[in-house]
Amino acid sequence: MDDFIINSVCRTERDNASEYRKELPKVIDTILASMQDERCFAHINDEPIHFSTTVKEMIDKFREILFPGYFSSEKIDGANLVY
């Protein structure tokens, strides 16, 4: 009986994850489309944006983005490799 419950719960969670993955491209497209609105990035007066990231941190992030799987400890997921 316990095996049946465990298998059905795991299957349900796997199916839910699969459904979420199918929604991922639509969600990302919506976010990217919203960034086209220039009002989104307008500054108030001449106040500069606070910049607390160091150049090294930025380069490290760019390396993770440009070369997925080589400069991070995270596992690459085929569902979001396109992005």
Z-matrix of the N, CA and C atoms (Angstrom, degrees):
N
C 1 1.461
C 2 1.522 1 110.68
N 3 1.343 2 117.05 1 -44.24
C 4 1.460 3 120.12 2 -179.86
C 5 1.522 4 111.38 3 -61.89
N 6 1.341 5 117.05 4 -39.39
C 7 1.466 6 120.01 5 178.34
C 8 1.522 7 110.80 6 -61.63
N 9 1.302 8 117.49 7 -39.66
C 10 1.464 9 120.87 8 178.36
C 11 1.523 10 110.49 9 -61.59
N 12 1.316 11 116.92 10 -45.55
C 13 1.472 12 121.17 11 -179.46
C 14 1.528 13 110.07 12 -64.56
N 15 1.326 14 116.57 13 -46.33
C 16 1.469 15 120.29 14 -179.73
C 17 1.524 16 110.46 15 -61.43
N 18 1.324 17 117.62 16 -45.55
C 19 1.465 18 120.82 17 -179.64
C 20 1.520 19 111.82 18 -64.04
N 21 1.321 20 117.48 19 -39.58
C 22 1.463 21 119.21 20 -179.01
C 23 1.524 22 111.03 21 -70.92
N 24 1.331 23 117.86 22 -36.45
C 25 1.468 24 121.06 23 177.52
C 26 1.523 25 109.80 24 -67.17
N 27 1.330 26 116.87 25 -46.27
C 28 1.467 27 120.18 26 179.82
C 29 1.522 28 110.71 27 -62.23
N 30 1.320 29 117.48 28 -41.45
C 31 1.457 30 121.26 29 179.20
C 32 1.520 31 109.87 30 -63.48
N 33 1.329 32 117.16 31 -42.10
C 34 1.462 33 120.96 32 179.67
C 35 1.524 34 110.43 33 -63.47
N 36 1.325 35 117.48 34 -44.02
C 37 1.464 36 120.62 35 178.89
C 38 1.522 37 110.71 36 -64.19
N 39 1.329 38 117.16 37 -39.77
C 40 1.464 39 121.13 38 178.74
C 41 1.524 40 110.35 39 -65.26
N 42 1.324 41 117.21 40 -41.97
C 43 1.463 42 121.08 41 178.27
C 44 1.523 43 110.81 42 -64.47
N 45 1.327 44 117.20 43 -40.94
C 46 1.467 45 120.82 44 177.68
C 47 1.524 46 110.69 45 -62.17
N 48 1.319 47 116.66 46 -44.21
C 49 1.466 48 120.51 47 178.94
C 50 1.520 49 110.14 48 -61.46
N 51 1.312 50 116.88 49 -39.53
C 52 1.465 51 120.89 50 178.82
C 53 1.521 52 111.28 51 -63.50
N 54 1.311 53 116.68 52 -40.49
C 55 1.468 54 120.67 53 178.30
C 56 1.523 55 110.96 54 -65.57
N 57 1.331 56 117.12 55 -40.72
C 58 1.468 57 120.47 56 178.55
C 59 1.523 58 110.65 57 -63.57
N 60 1.319 59 116.51 58 -39.62
C 61 1.463 60 120.19 59 178.99
C 62 1.525 61 111.57 60 -63.02
N 63 1.307 62 117.15 61 -35.37
C 64 1.467 63 120.40 62 178.21
C 65 1.521 64 111.26 63 -65.55
N 66 1.330 65 116.83 64 -29.33
C 67 1.463 66 121.76 65 -179.54
C 68 1.528 67 112.65 66 -81.06
N 69 1.316 68 117.62 67 -18.09
C 70 1.460 69 122.11 68 -174.01
C 71 1.531 70 113.95 69 -54.51
N 72 1.328 71 120.73 70 -49.74
C 73 1.473 72 119.53 71 179.83
C 74 1.527 73 113.10 72 -59.05
N 75 1.313 74 117.62 73 -39.62
C 76 1.465 75 121.26 74 179.81
C 77 1.531 76 110.89 75 -64.60
N 78 1.317 77 116.68 76 -43.28
C 79 1.464 78 121.11 77 -179.61
C 80 1.527 79 110.34 78 -64.69
N 81 1.318 80 116.86 79 -44.55
C 82 1.463 81 120.41 80 -179.84
C 83 1.523 82 110.93 81 -64.98
N 84 1.325 83 117.79 82 -41.81
C 85 1.467 84 120.52 83 176.88
C 86 1.525 85 111.18 84 -60.33
N 87 1.324 86 117.47 85 -39.32
C 88 1.466 87 121.28 86 178.51
C 89 1.528 88 110.91 87 -64.52
N 90 1.324 89 116.64 88 -43.13
C 91 1.464 90 120.44 89 178.61
C 92 1.524 91 110.40 90 -63.52
N 93 1.321 92 117.05 91 -45.87
C 94 1.463 93 120.25 92 -179.65
C 95 1.522 94 111.66 93 -63.82
N 96 1.321 95 117.23 94 -38.52
C 97 1.467 96 120.51 95 178.18
C 98 1.523 97 110.67 96 -64.54
N 99 1.322 98 117.40 97 -36.85
C 100 1.466 99 120.05 98 -179.48
C 101 1.523 100 111.48 99 -67.82
N 102 1.310 101 117.59 100 -23.89
C 103 1.459 102 121.01 101 -179.53
C 104 1.524 103 112.39 102 -77.19
N 105 1.323 104 117.57 103 -10.53
C 106 1.461 105 120.79 104 178.47
C 107 1.523 106 111.84 105 -74.55
N 108 1.316 107 116.82 106 -16.40
C 109 1.461 108 121.71 107 -179.98
C 110 1.528 109 109.03 108 -75.50
N 111 1.338 110 116.90 109 112.94
C 112 1.464 111 121.18 110 -176.64
C 113 1.528 112 112.45 111 -63.63
N 114 1.322 113 117.67 112 -25.26
C 115 1.464 114 119.95 113 178.96
C 116 1.520 115 111.33 114 -64.27
N 117 1.303 116 116.50 115 -24.07
C 118 1.462 117 121.75 116 -178.35
C 119 1.526 118 111.70 117 -63.22
N 120 1.322 119 116.90 118 -29.93
C 121 1.457 120 120.64 119 -174.69
C 122 1.525 121 113.12 120 -112.85
N 123 1.315 122 117.31 121 18.53
C 124 1.462 123 120.73 122 -179.08
C 125 1.526 124 110.20 123 -73.93
N 126 1.322 125 115.79 124 137.28
C 127 1.459 126 121.15 125 176.70
C 128 1.522 127 109.30 126 -88.34
N 129 1.313 128 115.57 127 151.53
C 130 1.461 129 120.96 128 174.62
C 131 1.517 130 106.84 129 -91.77
N 132 1.322 131 116.24 130 122.03
C 133 1.467 132 122.32 131 -176.01
C 134 1.529 133 109.33 132 57.03
N 135 1.312 134 117.24 133 -142.18
C 136 1.461 135 120.90 134 -179.80
C 137 1.526 136 111.72 135 -108.36
N 138 1.302 137 116.62 136 22.16
C 139 1.464 138 121.54 137 -177.28
C 140 1.531 139 109.62 138 -72.30
N 141 1.335 140 118.16 139 122.40
C 142 1.467 141 119.72 140 179.80
C 143 1.532 142 111.22 141 -73.44
N 144 1.294 143 114.97 142 156.47
C 145 1.464 144 120.30 143 175.93
C 146 1.532 145 108.35 144 -72.27
N 147 1.316 146 116.37 145 136.42
C 148 1.462 147 121.29 146 177.58
C 149 1.527 148 108.55 147 -65.81
N 150 1.287 149 116.71 148 128.34
C 151 1.452 150 121.61 149 -176.11
C 152 1.525 151 109.12 150 -121.76
N 153 1.322 152 117.33 151 102.54
C 154 1.460 153 120.24 152 -176.38
C 155 1.523 154 113.03 153 -106.80
N 156 1.329 155 117.45 154 -3.09
C 157 1.456 156 120.49 155 -178.94
C 158 1.527 157 109.86 156 -83.72
N 159 1.315 158 116.49 157 134.02
C 160 1.457 159 119.87 158 178.15
C 161 1.521 160 109.98 159 -80.36
N 162 1.315 161 115.74 160 162.29
C 163 1.464 162 120.81 161 179.17
C 164 1.526 163 110.07 162 -60.79
N 165 1.327 164 117.29 163 -40.53
C 166 1.466 165 120.20 164 179.31
C 167 1.527 166 111.03 165 -61.45
N 168 1.326 167 117.76 166 -43.11
C 169 1.465 168 120.97 167 178.59
C 170 1.521 169 110.45 168 -62.06
N 171 1.334 170 116.78 169 -39.76
C 172 1.468 171 120.24 170 179.23
C 173 1.527 172 110.66 171 -64.90
N 174 1.325 173 117.21 172 -44.43
C 175 1.465 174 120.66 173 179.76
C 176 1.523 175 110.19 174 -63.22
N 177 1.326 176 117.09 175 -41.65
C 178 1.466 177 120.54 176 177.77
C 179 1.525 178 111.25 177 -59.96
N 180 1.330 179 117.27 178 -42.11
C 181 1.468 180 120.64 179 179.05
C 182 1.526 181 111.03 180 -66.79
N 183 1.343 182 116.78 181 -42.22
C 184 1.464 183 120.12 182 178.20
C 185 1.526 184 110.78 183 -60.92
N 186 1.330 185 116.78 184 -40.38
C 187 1.466 186 120.01 185 178.36
C 188 1.525 187 110.64 186 -62.26
N 189 1.324 188 117.51 187 -41.35
C 190 1.466 189 120.73 188 178.40
C 191 1.522 190 111.07 189 -62.40
N 192 1.348 191 116.07 190 -38.63
C 193 1.464 192 120.83 191 -177.94
C 194 1.526 193 111.01 192 -74.08
N 195 1.330 194 116.65 193 -45.81
C 196 1.459 195 120.68 194 -175.65
C 197 1.525 196 113.10 195 -73.76
N 198 1.322 197 116.97 196 -29.92
C 199 1.456 198 121.52 197 -177.56
C 200 1.525 199 109.98 198 -127.88
N 201 1.341 200 117.08 199 70.10
C 202 1.472 201 120.06 200 -175.73
C 203 1.528 202 111.97 201 -59.54
N 204 1.321 203 114.38 202 132.95
C 205 1.450 204 120.69 203 177.48
C 206 1.519 205 114.60 204 93.27
N 207 1.331 206 118.33 205 -14.93
C 208 1.460 207 121.13 206 -177.76
C 209 1.527 208 113.59 207 -96.79
N 210 1.323 209 118.07 208 -31.96
C 211 1.463 210 120.77 209 -173.96
C 212 1.524 211 112.56 210 -121.76
N 213 1.307 212 117.64 211 25.99
C 214 1.460 213 120.59 212 176.00
C 215 1.520 214 108.71 213 -141.50
N 216 1.303 215 115.22 214 159.54
C 217 1.464 216 119.64 215 -179.91
C 218 1.522 217 111.69 216 -92.50
N 219 1.338 218 116.43 217 -0.97
C 220 1.458 219 120.27 218 -178.06
C 221 1.524 220 110.92 219 -83.09
N 222 1.304 221 115.37 220 149.55
C 223 1.453 222 121.90 221 177.38
C 224 1.527 223 109.02 222 -78.52
N 225 1.315 224 117.05 223 137.42
C 226 1.464 225 121.00 224 178.76
C 227 1.518 226 108.95 225 -79.40
N 228 1.306 227 115.70 226 135.31
C 229 1.456 228 122.35 227 178.70
C 230 1.524 229 107.92 228 -109.42
N 231 1.307 230 117.32 229 123.48
C 232 1.460 231 121.76 230 -178.11
C 233 1.512 232 113.97 231 -57.77
N 234 1.331 233 117.47 232 -24.12
C 235 1.465 234 120.64 233 -178.35
C 236 1.517 235 111.90 234 -68.17
N 237 1.324 236 118.30 235 -29.68
C 238 1.460 237 119.38 236 -178.15
C 239 1.521 238 113.11 237 -116.57
N 240 1.318 239 118.12 238 12.01
C 241 1.458 240 121.80 239 179.47
C 242 1.522 241 111.48 240 -62.78
N 243 1.318 242 117.76 241 -31.84
C 244 1.465 243 122.12 242 179.67
C 245 1.516 244 110.68 243 -60.07
N 246 1.329 245 117.38 244 -32.30
C 247 1.456 246 121.42 245 -174.15
C 248 1.504 247 111.26 246 -93.14
